[in-house]
Amino acid sequence: MSSLVRARSRLLHLPTAATVATPLLRQLRRLSTDDSTTLTIETSVPFTGHKIEPPSRSVETTPKELFGFFRDMALMRRMEIAADSLYKAKLIRGFCHLYDGQEAVAVGMEAATTRRDCIITAYRDHCIYLARGGTLVEAFAELMGRVAGCSKGKGGSMHFYKKENGFYGGHGIVGAQVPLGCGLAFAQKYVKDEAVSFAMYGDGAANQGQLFEALNISALWDLPAILVCENNHYGMGTAEWRAAKSPAYYKRGDYVPGLKVDGMDALAVKQACRFAKEYALKNGPIILEMDTYRYHGHSMSDPGSTYRTRDEISGVRQERDPIERVRKLILAHDIASATELKDIEKEVRKEVDDAIAEAKESPMPDPSALFEHVYAKGLGAQSYGVDRHEVRAVLA
């Protein structure tokens, strides 16, 4: 029995766990999921630093945070699995890149930031959007091209967006979001906002010239920019060692410090992002390389099994899965029982199913919406025919 439960037993004048009735133990566990008692847990592997002393492996957390990590990642995992089914049923069209396996990066980063901090990413964006406060209905509606979607049904899988919560998308051009993220950091420094910007990209984008150009000017101007390389080890179907002479992406900044992080460990991600935020506000840019893994292929058109073995995928699932890691921590600290965690996963499944049903009720955008959100409102921009004589529409 954990020290947390023993303390509760003494406080409530209860007997030991061996003699306490099962319903009462469940009540104690339910109470502990909201507990703010500080737990100190060591990360799975040490951080590796480049031109910087890495942070401590000892991470402070609470039962409430661990329980939240489990539920949030379970929700993300179920959302992506459901998106796979919807795509195969042709309810989602176009490109679709799934995030299952990488959920620890999304929840760990969110735990270390505020909504004043900005996050911008590439096209594997569904779970980042959810972590930033987006809803399942908005996510599924956008995936299916409905007006209730976060981008009014016009962005699709690659262009989720929630500016009011500091989420600037979802971008389809490889690497192009990194200069935009550095621009957000420039704006934050300009207005003295005391916040940072996380510009996320994959190992497949790590060789892009624009990334180094943006990093150079960020370093010159000491911008609070944190470049986050989500290294899932395959750029589309190309293994990192075949595409990069130096796959140590956290060292790629040369004059900019970097940190290698176990991206399958939510607590390690939280610790690294908190450390990077403190550094960037005082000193300028830093690079975080998240060592992670995607279970699906690059996109829904990629089976993901032609360039890697099924044994490799199942091996990562068994040894490094981010949800299972948190599950083990929750059980080890007696925060919830295995049965209660299974119940949470059942609740999550129903929540996703209900969101899909609601999203399906949303209509497709009217064709006239094609001319909306093109120009800023109130500027009087007009659309003409080819002869420039007839005004076809006012783009307001």
PELINQUI-V283110 format. One record per residue. N is the residue number from 1. RES is the residue in one letter. SS is DSSP state (a for helix, b for strand, c for the rest). Layout:
N,RES,SS  N,RES,SS
This chain:
1,M,c  2,S,c  3,S,a  4,L,a  5,V,a  6,R,a  7,A,a  8,R,a  9,S,a  10,R,a  11,L,a  12,L,c  13,H,c  14,L,c  15,P,c  16,T,c  17,A,c  18,A,c  19,T,c  20,V,c  21,A,c  22,T,a  23,P,a  24,L,a  25,L,a  26,R,a  27,Q,a  28,L,a  29,R,a  30,R,a  31,L,a  32,S,a  33,T,c  34,D,c  35,D,c  36,S,c  37,T,c  38,T,b  39,L,b  40,T,b  41,I,b  42,E,b  43,T,c  44,S,c  45,V,c  46,P,c  47,F,c  48,T,b  49,G,b  50,H,b  51,K,c  52,I,c  53,E,c  54,P,c  55,P,c  56,S,c  57,R,c  58,S,b  59,V,b  60,E,b  61,T,b  62,T,b  63,P,a  64,K,a  65,E,a  66,L,a  67,F,a  68,G,a  69,F,a  70,F,a  71,R,a  72,D,a  73,M,a  74,A,a  75,L,a  76,M,a  77,R,a  78,R,a  79,M,a  80,E,a  81,I,a  82,A,a  83,A,a  84,D,a  85,S,a  86,L,a  87,Y,a  88,K,a  89,A,c  90,K,c  91,L,c  92,I,c  93,R,c  94,G,c  95,F,c  96,C,c  97,H,c  98,L,c  99,Y,c  100,D,c  101,G,c  102,Q,c  103,E,a  104,A,a  105,V,a  106,A,a  107,V,a  108,G,a  109,M,a  110,E,a  111,A,a  112,A,c  113,T,c  114,T,c  115,R,c  116,R,c  117,D,c  118,C,b  119,I,b  120,I,b  121,T,c  122,A,c  123,Y,c  124,R,c  125,D,c  126,H,a  127,C,a  128,I,a  129,Y,a  130,L,a  131,A,a  132,R,c  133,G,c  134,G,c  135,T,c  136,L,a  137,V,a  138,E,a  139,A,a  140,F,a  141,A,a  142,E,a  143,L,a  144,M,c  145,G,c  146,R,b  147,V,c  148,A,c  149,G,c  150,C,c  151,S,c  152,K,c  153,G,c  154,K,c  155,G,c  156,G,c  157,S,c  158,M,c  159,H,c  160,F,c  161,Y,c  162,K,b  163,K,a  164,E,a  165,N,a  166,G,c  167,F,b  168,Y,c  169,G,c  170,G,c  171,H,c  172,G,c  173,I,c  174,V,c  175,G,c  176,A,a  177,Q,a  178,V,a  179,P,a  180,L,a  181,G,a  182,C,a  183,G,a  184,L,a  185,A,a  186,F,a  187,A,a  188,Q,a  189,K,a  190,Y,a  191,V,c  192,K,c  193,D,c  194,E,c  195,A,c  196,V,c  197,S,b  198,F,b  199,A,b  200,M,b  201,Y,b  202,G,b  203,D,a  204,G,a  205,A,a  206,A,c  207,N,c  208,Q,c  209,G,a  210,Q,a  211,L,a  212,F,a  213,E,a  214,A,a  215,L,a  216,N,a  217,I,a  218,S,a  219,A,a  220,L,a  221,W,c  222,D,c  223,L,c  224,P,c  225,A,b  226,I,b  227,L,b  228,V,b  229,C,b  230,E,b  231,N,b  232,N,c  233,H,c  234,Y,b  235,G,b  236,M,c  237,G,c  238,T,b  239,A,b  240,E,a  241,W,a  242,R,a  243,A,a  244,A,c  245,K,c  246,S,c  247,P,c  248,A,c  249,Y,a  250,Y,a  251,K,a  252,R,c  253,G,c  254,D,c  255,Y,c  256,V,c  257,P,c  258,G,b  259,L,b  260,K,b  261,V,b  262,D,b  263,G,c  264,M,c  265,D,c  266,A,a  267,L,a  268,A,a  269,V,a  270,K,a  271,Q,a  272,A,a  273,C,a  274,R,a  275,F,a  276,A,a  277,K,a  278,E,a  279,Y,a  280,A,a  281,L,a  282,K,a  283,N,a  284,G,c  285,P,c  286,I,b  287,I,b  288,L,b  289,E,b  290,M,b  291,D,b  292,T,c  293,Y,c  294,R,c  295,Y,c  296,H,c  297,G,c  298,H,c  299,S,c  300,M,c  301,S,c  302,D,c  303,P,c  304,G,c  305,S,c  306,T,c  307,Y,c  308,R,c  309,T,c  310,R,a  311,D,a  312,E,a  313,I,a  314,S,a  315,G,a  316,V,a  317,R,a  318,Q,a  319,E,a  320,R,a  321,D,c  322,P,a  323,I,a  324,E,a  325,R,a  326,V,a  327,R,a  328,K,a  329,L,a  330,I,a  331,L,a  332,A,a  333,H,c  334,D,c  335,I,c  336,A,c  337,S,c  338,A,a  339,T,a  340,E,a  341,L,a  342,K,a  343,D,a  344,I,a  345,E,a  346,K,a  347,E,a  348,V,a  349,R,a  350,K,a  351,E,a  352,V,a  353,D,a  354,D,a  355,A,a  356,I,a  357,A,a  358,E,a  359,A,a  360,K,a  361,E,a  362,S,c  363,P,c  364,M,b  365,P,c  366,D,c  367,P,a  368,S,a  369,A,a  370,L,a  371,F,a  372,E,c  373,H,c  374,V,c  375,Y,c  376,A,c  377,K,c  378,G,c  379,L,c  380,G,c  381,A,b  382,Q,b  383,S,b  384,Y,b  385,G,c  386,V,c  387,D,c  388,R,c  389,H,c  390,E,c  391,V,b  392,R,b  393,A,b  394,V,b  395,L,b  396,A,c
